[in-house]
Amino acid sequence: MENSLEQTLQDGKLYRQLNSLIVAHLRDNNLNQAASAVASATMTPLNAEAAPNKLLELFAKGLAVEKDEILRGITSSAYYDLGASLPASYGSIPVPRAAAVDFSAVQDTKGSSKSFPKHETRHLSEHKNIARCARFCRDGRFVATGSADTSIKLFEVAKIKQMMLPDARDGPVRPVIRTFYDHIQPINDLDFHPQNTVLISGAKDHTIKFFDFSKMTAKRAFRVIQDTHNVRSVSFHPSGDFLLAGTDHPIPHLYDVNTFQCYLSSNVPEIGVNGAINQVRYSSTGGMYVTASKDGAVRLWDGVTANCVRSIVSAHGTAEATSANFTKDQRFVLSCGKDSTVKLWEVGTGRLVKQYVGATHMQLRSQAVFNDTEEFVLSIDELSNEIVIWDAMTAEKVARWPSNHIGAPRWLEHSPTEAAFVSCGTDRSIRFWKEVL
């Protein structure tokens, strides 16, 4: 596991080189339309340089080597194994507990709201300043939190559950397995690489930092992207080869993880002076991404061309849009705003499908999230210091729970794989919530 990131970067570099060779080969053989399509799909420069017939030359050499290996009884997989750097289980997605909800399938849903299961909660840890954000990895095994004190804490979920057992007999369990210190200003957002043991953070110090949490002694980042703006949000592409940064700049910054080259969309709508991005998130396949901005708009972007394909202007009136996330089937987006509303939008039309009301959030940059089965929506009521839960289909409130924080929590993050979530508070504390079985 020690060289997991280096392996990832080398693999990514190899793919980029291969893409460049393919584009150059097609272009040099006057297959310009195909070259343009491949260049656009892989974000490879159309003028990629390569020696004439370089791809054919390498292909011929590869066939010759393969033929020789077959004669000698050697398989090529012994030389090149993409999965060798990590345990086979890391990054894999367990089978979901329920099928994705089809919000367009049911019209009359009155009186059919589901009950949200009872949860128990436990104080996990405290930062030295406000706990500002949290993120689960895609297989739900780890969760990380970031703070205004510039630190990052990494928790192992299995240890959290062990700590919560009523009859734990093996002494105190410490669920914090890593703590990272490398930022000089508050941390705004976090994300996990989809396949490798890499955690990234975006912060007010204009940087995105890469941490390898497979190394027990590592406290600092091993790679850094220096942006030009306050990095308010980060999101990995599902391939792990690209990442998005939402910043004080109104256009998402798209980075190639292997080269750190930054791409900006050349086709964007007119955005005013208050267009800073509060949150950016990729869809499950990376085919689209969504931004929630301070100007109240929710914008949808093409994941290949980086063009803005739909602007839902004034999605939250004149109030800030604080969060936006795709449903698993990518057909809808759930947004939250400082107008105290949570809204569900249809991606294909920009139509408002459902509205979840009854929770006041006008001050904090809080977010609304689905539970892991997308049957419920969770958000925060700042005035009553409660966590509010709606039936996602009927939009009816089904629960209001005391947050157990001193002052309203500023962030909720639900596990993608089970009935569990974390809350981060202005009281510096982190709480873990899980269904009582």
Secondary structure as UniProt FT lines:
FT   TURN            2..3
FT   HELIX           4..28
FT   TURN            29..30
FT   HELIX           32..42
FT   TURN            46..47
FT   TURN            52..53
FT   HELIX           54..72
FT   HELIX           76..78
FT   TURN            82..85
FT   TURN            88..91
FT   TURN            103..105
FT   TURN            110..111
FT   STRAND          119..126
FT   STRAND          131..136
FT   TURN            138..139
FT   STRAND          142..147
FT   TURN            148..149
FT   STRAND          151..156
FT   HELIX           157..164
FT   TURN            166..167
FT   STRAND          176..181
FT   STRAND          187..192
FT   STRAND          198..203
FT   TURN            204..205
FT   STRAND          207..212
FT   TURN            213..214
FT   TURN            216..217
FT   STRAND          223..226
FT   STRAND          231..236
FT   TURN            238..239
FT   STRAND          242..247
FT   STRAND          253..256
FT   TURN            257..259
FT   STRAND          262..263
FT   TURN            273..274
FT   STRAND          277..282
FT   TURN            284..285
FT   STRAND          288..293
FT   TURN            294..295
FT   STRAND          298..302
FT   TURN            303..305
FT   STRAND          308..312
FT   TURN            313..318
FT   STRAND          321..326
FT   TURN            328..329
FT   STRAND          332..337
FT   TURN            338..339
FT   STRAND          341..346
FT   TURN            347..349
FT   STRAND          352..357
FT   STRAND          369..370
FT   TURN            372..373
FT   STRAND          376..381
FT   TURN            382..385
FT   STRAND          386..391
FT   TURN            392..394
FT   STRAND          397..402
FT   STRAND          409..414
FT   STRAND          420..425
FT   TURN            426..427
FT   STRAND          429..435
//
